[in-house]
Amino acid sequence: MTPIRITYLAAADVTAAFLAAPAVTAAWEEPSALADMSVGALAAHLARQIFNVERVLAEPPTTQDPISVLEHYARVQWIGAAHDDQPNVVVRETSAGRAAAGPATLAADVSAAVGRLRPALAAEPDDRVVPVPWGSAPLTLDDLLVTRLLEITVHSDDLAASLGQPLPPLPAEAIDITVTLLARLAVRRHGAEAVLRALSRSERAPASIAAL
């Protein structure tokens, strides 16, 4: 199994445990750290980063050439979208709908999905290319998992902040992959100078180098 698949599965295990935590259940109906999303809806969106990998693997094989991760993010509509733009509205509505089943069901479904993904990812060839239903072009399977690791890491932090807790113990490799990708996206959005100064010279740092 490729290193990125091992890292993704380790992160998925942490995610499954986090979603089953009593603190998540207790706060399910409470507002989250994200506007207009309950803790339950945010948990459901985090869970989608597991479910969507299964969804993609179930799609028929594609013969199209894959694009790069950076090109994928250059094409997505949700980066820079306003709160009430369609991509964000769809996320909120879909997440709320999934959360309606309750925390126990979501946690059980995530745990089962991770169990299925372990042999499924091990069986896929290293060069597998997959269609991305929410994107404009296919990615390699490993690049798809890079995008899901970013989502897992960012939304795990959102959920932890909603509960007043620290980030759960995601693998160091997952953090490295996420930070590296965010840095590259930030450079493309704000320029190298802005990112360099934000990371090295607080007195010259811009107000924001947010990547997403």
NORRAQUI-V832549 format. One record per helix or strand of 2 or more residues. SS is the DSSP state (A for helix, B for strand). FROM is the first residue (numbers start at 0). LEN is the number of residues. If there is no record, write none. Layout:
ss=(SS/SS)
from=(FROM/FROM)
len=(LEN/LEN)
//
This chain:
ss=(A/A/A/A/A/A/B/B/A/A/A/A)
from=(2/21/38/68/85/102/128/138/140/171/191/201)
len=(17/5/19/7/14/21/2/2/23/19/9/3)
//
